[in-house]
Amino acid sequence: MSVRVIQDLPLAKLENAVPTAYRAMTDALPNKTANVTLLLFRSSKGDVVLSRVVKRGLEKLPKKGQETRIAIGGCFTAEAEALLKKYAFEVLYLSDLHWTDDAYIALRGAPRDVDMEL
């Protein structure tokens, strides 16, 4: 699973940068700054984003700035969401099934492009 990172996105261009299903959610965000950092994960309702994938996205970012930070994905595991909130991201999702990384991997197996660390 991949992540697309968009930094220094002007607020005026945010609507065109996010999937259609998320546009109303971005409008409702409080305290938006002039520029936005956006992490775009797979965003269909059935897409589950693991914490390992979030870590990859966070590694591509500079240290915490004052810009609005938004993460978009279909469904984040508890660990993935906690990690994003630690780095001051507003987390937007379509499904709030309460997966954990371990529960999802045990049921579905690890996605092919996620490195398994033992």
DSSP file (Angstrom, degrees, kcal/mol; ACC not computed):
  #  RESIDUE AA STRUCTURE BP1 BP2  ACC     N-H-->O    O-->H-N    N-H-->O    O-->H-N    TCO  KAPPA ALPHA  PHI   PSI    X-CA   Y-CA   Z-CA
    1    1 A M              0   0    0      0, 0.0     2,-0.2     0, 0.0    40,-0.0   0.000 360.0 360.0 360.0 134.9    0.0    0.0    0.0
    2    2 A S        -     0   0    0     54,-0.0    40,-0.5    55,-0.0     2,-0.4  -0.570 360.0-145.1-108.2 170.9    1.4    3.3   -0.9
    3    3 A V        -     0   0    0     -2,-0.2     2,-0.5    38,-0.1    38,-0.2  -0.997   6.1-147.6-135.0 138.9    1.1    6.9    0.3
    4    4 A R  E     -A   40   0A   0     36,-2.6    36,-3.1    -2,-0.4     2,-0.5  -0.936  14.8-157.0-107.3 127.8    1.1   10.1   -1.7
    5    5 A V  E     -A   39   0A   0     -2,-0.5     2,-0.5    34,-0.2    34,-0.2  -0.906  10.8-176.9-108.8 126.6    2.5   13.1    0.1
    6    6 A I  E     -A   38   0A   0     32,-2.8    32,-3.2    -2,-0.5     3,-0.3  -0.976   9.9-170.3-123.4 117.4    1.6   16.6   -0.9
    7    7 A Q  E     +     0   0A   0     -2,-0.5    30,-0.2    30,-0.2    29,-0.0  -0.768  63.1  12.4-107.9 152.8    3.4   19.4    1.0
    8    8 A D  E    S+     0   0A   0     -2,-0.3    -1,-0.2     1,-0.2    29,-0.2   0.847  76.6 172.0  54.1  40.2    2.7   23.1    0.9
    9    9 A L  E     -A   36   0A   0     27,-2.7    27,-2.4    -3,-0.3    -1,-0.2  -0.694  36.6-118.3 -78.4 121.9   -0.6   22.7   -0.8
   10   10 A P  E >   -A   35   0A   0      0, 0.0     3,-2.1     0, 0.0     4,-0.4  -0.375  18.4-124.8 -60.7 138.5   -2.5   26.0   -1.0
   11   11 A L  G >  S+     0   0    0     23,-2.8     3,-1.4     1,-0.3     4,-0.5   0.836 109.7  63.1 -53.8 -35.9   -5.7   25.8    0.9
   12   12 A A  G 3  S+     0   0    0     22,-0.3    -1,-0.3     1,-0.3     4,-0.2   0.739 105.1  46.8 -63.1 -22.4   -7.6   27.0   -2.2
   13   13 A K  G <> S+     0   0    0     -3,-2.1     4,-0.8     1,-0.1     3,-0.3   0.416  85.0  94.4 -99.3   0.5   -6.4   23.9   -4.1
   14   14 A L  H X> S+     0   0    0     -3,-1.4     3,-1.1    -4,-0.4     4,-1.1   0.909  78.4  57.4 -60.4 -44.7   -7.3   21.4   -1.3
   15   15 A E  H 34 S+     0   0    0     -4,-0.5     3,-0.4     1,-0.3    -1,-0.2   0.869 108.8  45.8 -57.1 -38.9  -10.7   20.5   -2.7
   16   16 A N  H 34 S+     0   0    0     -3,-0.3    -1,-0.3     1,-0.2    -2,-0.2   0.643 108.8  57.4 -79.1 -14.0   -9.3   19.4   -6.0
   17   17 A A  H << S+     0   0    0     -3,-1.1    -1,-0.2    -4,-0.8    -2,-0.2   0.643  97.2  69.1 -91.6 -16.4   -6.5   17.4   -4.4
   18   18 A V  S  < S-     0   0    0     -4,-1.1     5,-0.1    -3,-0.4    22,-0.0  -0.725  93.7 -93.0-105.5 153.7   -8.7   15.1   -2.3
   19   19 A P    >>  -     0   0    0      0, 0.0     3,-2.1     0, 0.0     4,-0.5  -0.280  41.5-110.7 -59.2 149.7  -11.1   12.3   -3.5
   20   20 A T  G >4 S+     0   0    0      1,-0.3     3,-1.3     2,-0.2     4,-0.4   0.841 114.4  61.6 -52.2 -41.6  -14.7   13.5   -4.0
   21   21 A A  G 34 S+     0   0    0      1,-0.3    -1,-0.3     2,-0.1     4,-0.2   0.668 106.6  47.1 -62.9 -16.2  -16.0   11.5   -1.0
   22   22 A Y  G <> S+     0   0    0     -3,-2.1     4,-1.9     1,-0.1    -1,-0.3   0.494  82.9  93.3-104.1  -6.3  -13.8   13.5    1.4
   23   23 A R  H <X S+     0   0    0     -3,-1.3     4,-1.7    -4,-0.5     5,-0.1   0.894  86.2  48.6 -60.9 -43.9  -14.5   17.1    0.1
   24   24 A A  H  > S+     0   0    0     -4,-0.4     4,-1.2     1,-0.2    -1,-0.2   0.868 109.5  55.0 -64.2 -34.6  -17.2   17.9    2.6
   25   25 A M  H  4 S+     0   0    0      1,-0.2     4,-0.4    -4,-0.2    -1,-0.2   0.892 106.7  49.5 -65.4 -39.3  -15.1   16.6    5.4
   26   26 A T  H >< S+     0   0    0     -4,-1.9     3,-1.0     1,-0.2    -1,-0.2   0.855 106.1  57.0 -70.0 -32.6  -12.2   18.9    4.5
   27   27 A D  H 3< S+     0   0    0     -4,-1.7    -1,-0.2     1,-0.2    -2,-0.2   0.844 104.9  53.1 -62.6 -32.5  -14.6   21.9    4.4
   28   28 A A  T 3< S+     0   0    0     -4,-1.2    -1,-0.2    -3,-0.2    -2,-0.2   0.509  80.9 115.9 -84.0  -5.2  -15.7   21.1    8.0
   29   29 A L    <   -     0   0    0     -3,-1.0     3,-0.4    -4,-0.4     2,-0.1  -0.441  60.9-134.4 -68.4 134.1  -12.1   21.1    9.4
   30   30 A P  S    S+     0   0    0      0, 0.0    -1,-0.1     0, 0.0    -2,-0.0  -0.449  75.1  17.7 -82.5 160.7  -11.5   23.9   11.9
   31   31 A N  S    S-     0   0    0      1,-0.2     2,-0.2    -2,-0.1    -2,-0.0   0.828  75.0-178.5  54.9  44.5   -8.5   26.2   12.0
   32   32 A K        -     0   0    0     -3,-0.4    -1,-0.2    36,-0.1     2,-0.1  -0.531  13.9-144.4 -75.8 141.4   -7.1   25.6    8.5
   33   33 A T        -     0   0    0      2,-0.3   -22,-0.1    -2,-0.2    34,-0.1  -0.416  30.5 -96.1 -96.3 176.5   -4.0   27.4    7.6
   34   34 A A  S    S+     0   0    0     -2,-0.1   -23,-2.8   -24,-0.1     2,-0.3   0.819 110.2  38.5 -64.6 -31.6   -3.0   28.9    4.3
   35   35 A N  E    S-A   10   0A   0    -25,-0.2    33,-1.4   -24,-0.1     2,-0.4  -0.908  73.0-156.7-122.9 151.7   -1.0   25.8    3.3
   36   36 A V  E     -Ab   9  68A   0    -27,-2.4   -27,-2.7    -2,-0.3     2,-0.5  -0.945  12.1-146.4-128.0 143.7   -1.8   22.2    4.0
   37   37 A T  E     - b   0  69A   0     31,-2.8    33,-2.8    -2,-0.4     2,-0.5  -0.962  27.0-165.5-104.9 128.7    0.3   19.0    4.2
   38   38 A L  E     -Ab   6  70A   0    -32,-3.2   -32,-2.8    -2,-0.5     2,-0.6  -0.956  17.7-166.1-123.3 128.5   -1.7   16.1    2.8
   39   39 A L  E     -Ab   5  71A   0     31,-2.7    33,-2.8    -2,-0.5     2,-0.6  -0.966  14.4-164.7-109.4 117.4   -1.1   12.3    3.2
   40   40 A L  E     +Ab   4  72A   0    -36,-3.1   -36,-2.6    -2,-0.6     2,-0.2  -0.906  12.5 172.4-108.3 113.7   -3.3   10.4    0.7
   41   41 A F        -     0   0    0     31,-3.1   -38,-0.1    -2,-0.6     8,-0.1  -0.518  55.9 -58.3-103.1 176.6   -3.6    6.7    1.4
   42   42 A R        -     0   0    0    -40,-0.5    32,-2.5    -2,-0.2    33,-0.3  -0.400  59.0-166.5 -57.1 133.6   -5.9    4.3   -0.4
   43   43 A S        +     0   0    0     30,-0.3    30,-0.1    31,-0.1    -1,-0.1   0.298  39.3 117.2-121.7  10.5   -9.3    5.8    0.2
   44   44 A S  S >  S-     0   0    0      1,-0.1     3,-2.0    31,-0.1    50,-0.1  -0.448  77.3-107.1 -73.5 156.3  -12.1    3.4   -0.6
   45   45 A K  T 3  S+     0   0    0      1,-0.3    -1,-0.1    49,-0.1    50,-0.1   0.808 118.5  49.0 -55.2 -33.5  -14.3    2.4    2.3
   46   46 A G  T 3  S+     0   0    0      2,-0.1     2,-0.6    48,-0.0    -1,-0.3   0.475  83.7 108.0 -87.6  -2.4  -12.8   -1.1    2.4
   47   47 A D    <   -     0   0    0     -3,-2.0    28,-1.3    -6,-0.0     2,-0.5  -0.671  54.8-158.8 -81.9 119.9   -9.1    0.0    2.3
   48   48 A V  E     -d   75   0B   0     -2,-0.6     2,-0.6    26,-0.2    28,-0.2  -0.869   4.1-151.0-101.5 127.5   -7.4   -0.6    5.7
   49   49 A V  E     -d   76   0B   0     26,-3.5    28,-2.3    -2,-0.5    31,-0.2  -0.874  11.5-151.1-102.7 118.5   -4.3    1.5    6.4
   50   50 A L    >>  -     0   0    0     -2,-0.6     4,-1.6    26,-0.2     3,-0.6  -0.447  25.9-112.4 -84.9 159.8   -1.8   -0.1    8.7
   51   51 A S  H 3> S+     0   0    0      1,-0.2     4,-2.6     2,-0.2     5,-0.2   0.819 114.6  62.4 -62.5 -31.2    0.6    1.8   11.0
   52   52 A R  H 3> S+     0   0    0      1,-0.2     4,-1.6     2,-0.2    -1,-0.2   0.888 104.5  47.6 -61.4 -37.9    3.6    0.6    8.9
   53   53 A V  H <> S+     0   0    0     -3,-0.6     4,-1.7     2,-0.2    -1,-0.2   0.885 110.3  51.9 -70.8 -38.5    2.3    2.4    5.9
   54   54 A V  H  X S+     0   0    0     -4,-1.6     4,-2.6     1,-0.2    -2,-0.2   0.915 106.0  55.0 -62.4 -42.7    1.6    5.5    8.0
   55   55 A K  H  X S+     0   0    0     -4,-2.6     4,-2.0     1,-0.2    -1,-0.2   0.895 104.9  53.8 -58.5 -40.1    5.2    5.4    9.2
   56   56 A R  H  X S+     0   0    0     -4,-1.6     4,-0.6     1,-0.2    -1,-0.2   0.917 110.4  46.7 -60.3 -42.6    6.4    5.4    5.6
   57   57 A G  H >< S+     0   0    0     -4,-1.7     3,-1.0     1,-0.2     4,-0.2   0.909 110.6  51.6 -65.6 -41.9    4.4    8.5    4.9
   58   58 A L  H >< S+     0   0    0     -4,-2.6     3,-1.6     1,-0.3    -1,-0.2   0.829 100.5  63.2 -65.8 -31.6    5.6   10.3    8.0
   59   59 A E  H 3< S+     0   0    0     -4,-2.0    -1,-0.3     1,-0.3    -2,-0.2   0.742  97.9  57.9 -64.7 -21.3    9.2    9.6    7.1
   60   60 A K  T << S+     0   0    0     -3,-1.0    -1,-0.3    -4,-0.6    -2,-0.2   0.507  94.3  86.7 -85.4  -4.9    8.8   11.7    4.0
   61   61 A L  S <  S-     0   0    0     -3,-1.6     3,-0.1    -4,-0.2     2,-0.0  -0.642  76.4-121.1 -99.2 152.2    7.8   14.8    6.0
   62   62 A P        -     0   0    0      0, 0.0     3,-0.2     0, 0.0    -1,-0.1  -0.267  56.3 -65.2 -73.3 174.7    9.9   17.5    7.5
   63   63 A K  S    S-     0   0    0      1,-0.2     0, 0.0    -2,-0.0     0, 0.0  -0.158  79.5 -63.7 -58.5 159.6    9.6   18.1   11.3
   64   64 A K        -     0   0    0     -3,-0.1    -1,-0.2     1,-0.1     2,-0.2  -0.164  63.1-178.7 -51.7 127.5    6.3   19.3   12.5
   65   65 A G        -     0   0    0     -3,-0.2    -1,-0.1     2,-0.1     0, 0.0  -0.390  41.3 -97.8-112.3-166.3    5.4   22.7   11.2
   66   66 A Q  S    S+     0   0    0     -2,-0.2     3,-0.1     2,-0.1    -2,-0.1   0.435  83.4 111.1 -96.5  -1.2    2.5   25.1   11.8
   67   67 A E  S    S-     0   0    0      1,-0.1     2,-0.2   -34,-0.1   -31,-0.2  -0.275  80.8 -94.3 -71.6 159.3    0.6   24.0    8.6
   68   68 A T  E     -b   36   0A   0    -33,-1.4   -31,-2.8    21,-0.0     2,-0.5  -0.557  41.3-152.8 -68.2 135.6   -2.7   22.1    8.7
   69   69 A R  E     -bc  37  89A   0     19,-0.5    21,-3.2    -2,-0.2     2,-0.4  -0.967  14.9-178.7-119.2 127.6   -2.0   18.4    8.4
   70   70 A I  E     -bc  38  90A   0    -33,-2.8   -31,-2.7    -2,-0.5     2,-0.4  -0.986  10.4-166.6-129.7 133.5   -4.6   16.1    6.9
   71   71 A A  E     -bc  39  91A   0     19,-2.9    21,-3.0    -2,-0.4     2,-0.4  -0.979   8.8-167.2-118.5 132.4   -4.5   12.3    6.4
   72   72 A I  E     +bc  40  92A   0    -33,-2.8   -31,-3.1    -2,-0.4     2,-0.3  -0.975  21.9 138.0-123.9 129.3   -7.0   10.6    4.2
   73   73 A G        -     0   0    0     19,-1.9    21,-0.5    -2,-0.4   -30,-0.3  -0.979  57.2-109.4-162.1 160.0   -7.6    6.9    4.0
   74   74 A G  S    S-     0   0    0    -32,-2.5    21,-2.5    -2,-0.3    20,-1.2   0.936  99.5 -13.9 -60.0 -50.4  -10.5    4.4    3.8
   75   75 A C  E     -d   48   0B   0    -28,-1.3   -26,-3.5   -33,-0.3     2,-0.4  -0.916  66.0-150.4-156.8 125.6  -10.0    3.0    7.3
   76   76 A F  E     -d   49   0B   0     19,-0.4    23,-0.3    -2,-0.3   -26,-0.2  -0.808  20.5-122.0-100.4 139.1   -7.1    3.4    9.7
   77   77 A T     >  -     0   0    0    -28,-2.3     4,-2.7    -2,-0.4     5,-0.2  -0.305  34.6-103.7 -67.0 164.3   -6.1    0.9   12.3
   78   78 A A  H  > S+     0   0    0     21,-2.5     4,-2.3     1,-0.2     5,-0.2   0.898 123.6  48.3 -57.5 -41.4   -6.1    2.1   15.9
   79   79 A E  H  > S+     0   0    0      2,-0.2     4,-2.1     1,-0.2    -1,-0.2   0.893 110.9  50.2 -68.1 -39.0   -2.2    2.2   15.8
   80   80 A A  H  > S+     0   0    0    -31,-0.2     4,-2.1     2,-0.2    -2,-0.2   0.925 112.2  46.8 -65.0 -44.6   -2.2    4.1   12.5
   81   81 A E  H  X S+     0   0    0     -4,-2.7     4,-2.5     1,-0.2     5,-0.2   0.911 111.2  51.4 -64.9 -42.2   -4.7    6.7   13.7
   82   82 A A  H  X S+     0   0    0     -4,-2.3     4,-2.0    -5,-0.2    -1,-0.2   0.899 109.8  50.7 -61.0 -40.7   -2.8    7.2   17.0
   83   83 A L  H  X S+     0   0    0     -4,-2.1     4,-1.1     2,-0.2    -1,-0.2   0.916 110.7  48.1 -64.1 -43.9    0.4    7.7   15.1
   84   84 A L  H ><>S+     0   0    0     -4,-2.1     5,-2.1     1,-0.2     3,-0.5   0.912 111.1  50.1 -64.0 -42.4   -1.1   10.3   12.9
   85   85 A K  H ><5S+     0   0    0     -4,-2.5     3,-1.8     1,-0.2    -1,-0.2   0.854 103.1  60.9 -65.8 -33.7   -2.7   12.2   15.8
   86   86 A K  H 3<5S+     0   0    0     -4,-2.0    -1,-0.2     1,-0.3    -2,-0.2   0.844 106.7  47.1 -59.2 -33.4    0.7   12.2   17.6
   87   87 A Y  T <<5S-     0   0    0     -4,-1.1    -1,-0.3    -3,-0.5    -2,-0.2   0.062 124.7-104.6 -99.5  23.9    2.0   14.2   14.6
   88   88 A A  T < 5 +     0   0    0     -3,-1.8   -19,-0.5     1,-0.2     2,-0.4   0.797  65.7 155.6  64.4  35.7   -1.0   16.6   14.7
   89   89 A F  E   < -c   69   0A   0     -5,-2.1     2,-0.5    -8,-0.1   -19,-0.2  -0.742  44.7-132.9 -91.9 139.9   -2.9   15.2   11.7
   90   90 A E  E     -c   70   0A   0    -21,-3.2   -19,-2.9    -2,-0.4     2,-0.6  -0.821  30.3-145.1 -80.1 127.7   -6.6   15.6   11.1
   91   91 A V  E     -c   71   0A   0     -2,-0.5     2,-0.4   -21,-0.2   -19,-0.2  -0.883  17.9-173.7-108.1 119.9   -7.6   12.0   10.2
   92   92 A L  E     +c   72   0A   0    -21,-3.0   -19,-1.9    -2,-0.6     2,-0.3  -0.942  14.0 156.4-115.6 132.1  -10.4   11.6    7.6
   93   93 A Y        -     0   0    0     -2,-0.4   -19,-0.2   -21,-0.2   -18,-0.2  -0.963  41.0-141.7-149.5 161.4  -11.8    8.2    6.8
   94   94 A L  S    S+     0   0    0    -20,-1.2     2,-0.4   -21,-0.5   -19,-0.2   0.727  89.9  44.9 -96.4 -28.0  -15.0    6.6    5.4
   95   95 A S        -     0   0    0    -21,-2.5   -19,-0.4   -22,-0.2    -1,-0.2  -0.967  56.0-168.9-123.1 130.9  -15.1    3.5    7.6
   96   96 A D        +     0   0    0     -2,-0.4     2,-0.2   -21,-0.1   -21,-0.1  -0.164  29.4 151.7-112.0  40.5  -14.5    3.5   11.3
   97   97 A L        -     0   0    0      1,-0.1     2,-1.7   -20,-0.0    -2,-0.1  -0.533  52.1-123.5 -63.2 135.4  -14.2   -0.3   11.8
   98   98 A H        +     0   0    0     -2,-0.2     2,-0.1   -21,-0.1    -1,-0.1  -0.488  46.9 164.3 -93.0  70.7  -12.0   -0.6   14.8
   99   99 A W        -     0   0    0     -2,-1.7   -21,-2.5   -23,-0.3     2,-0.3  -0.463  25.3-152.3 -77.7 152.9   -9.2   -2.7   13.4
  100  100 A T     >  -     0   0    0    -23,-0.2     4,-2.4   -22,-0.1     5,-0.2  -0.845  31.1-111.5-111.1 161.9   -5.8   -3.1   15.1
  101  101 A D  H  > S+     0   0    0     -2,-0.3     4,-2.6     1,-0.2     5,-0.2   0.949 118.2  46.9 -55.4 -49.9   -2.8   -4.0   13.0
  102  102 A D  H  > S+     0   0    0      1,-0.2     4,-2.5     2,-0.2    -1,-0.2   0.896 112.0  49.3 -62.9 -42.0   -2.5   -7.4   14.5
  103  103 A A  H  > S+     0   0    0      2,-0.2     4,-1.8     1,-0.2    -1,-0.2   0.911 113.2  46.6 -65.5 -41.6   -6.2   -8.2   14.1
  104  104 A Y  H  X>S+     0   0    0     -4,-2.4     4,-3.2     2,-0.2     5,-0.6   0.932 114.5  46.2 -66.6 -45.0   -6.2   -7.1   10.5
  105  105 A I  H  X5S+     0   0    0     -4,-2.6     4,-1.7    -5,-0.2    -2,-0.2   0.890 111.5  52.8 -65.1 -39.2   -3.0   -9.1    9.6
  106  106 A A  H  <5S+     0   0    0     -4,-2.5    -1,-0.2    -5,-0.2    -2,-0.2   0.880 119.2  34.9 -63.9 -37.2   -4.3  -12.2   11.4
  107  107 A L  H  <5S+     0   0    0     -4,-1.8    -2,-0.2    -5,-0.2    -1,-0.2   0.907 136.6  17.3 -84.0 -44.5   -7.5  -12.1    9.4
  108  108 A R  H  <5S-     0   0    0     -4,-3.2    -3,-0.2    -5,-0.2    -2,-0.2   0.640 100.4-121.8-105.1 -19.0   -6.4  -10.8    6.0
  109  109 A G     << -     0   0    0     -4,-1.7    -1,-0.1    -5,-0.6    -3,-0.1  -0.025  44.9 -58.8  86.1 158.5   -2.7  -11.3    6.0
  110  110 A A        -     0   0    0     -5,-0.1     6,-0.1     1,-0.1    -5,-0.0  -0.510  61.0-103.3 -73.6 139.7   -0.2   -8.5    5.4
  111  111 A P    >   -     0   0    0      0, 0.0     3,-1.9     0, 0.0    -1,-0.1  -0.321  34.7-113.4 -57.1 148.0   -0.5   -6.6    2.2
  112  112 A R  T 3  S+     0   0    0      1,-0.3    -2,-0.1    -3,-0.1    -3,-0.0   0.795 113.5  49.7 -58.5 -32.0    2.2   -7.7   -0.3
  113  113 A D  T 3  S+     0   0    0      2,-0.1     2,-0.6  -111,-0.0    -1,-0.3   0.238  89.2  95.9 -97.3  16.6    4.0   -4.4   -0.2
  114  114 A V  S <  S-     0   0    0     -3,-1.9     2,-0.3   -61,-0.0    -4,-0.0  -0.925  75.4-129.4-105.3 123.1    4.2   -4.1    3.5
  115  115 A D        -     0   0    0     -2,-0.6     2,-0.6   -63,-0.1    -2,-0.1  -0.521  18.5-135.8 -70.0 130.2    7.4   -5.3    5.1
  116  116 A M        -     0   0    0     -2,-0.3     2,-0.5    -6,-0.1    -1,-0.1  -0.786  18.4-162.9 -88.8 124.4    6.8   -7.7    7.9
  117  117 A E              0   0    0     -2,-0.6    -2,-0.0     1,-0.1     0, 0.0  -0.923 360.0 360.0-108.0 129.9    9.0   -6.9   10.9
  118  118 A L              0   0    0     -2,-0.5    -1,-0.1     0, 0.0    -2,-0.0   0.411 360.0 360.0-102.6 360.0    9.5   -9.6   13.5
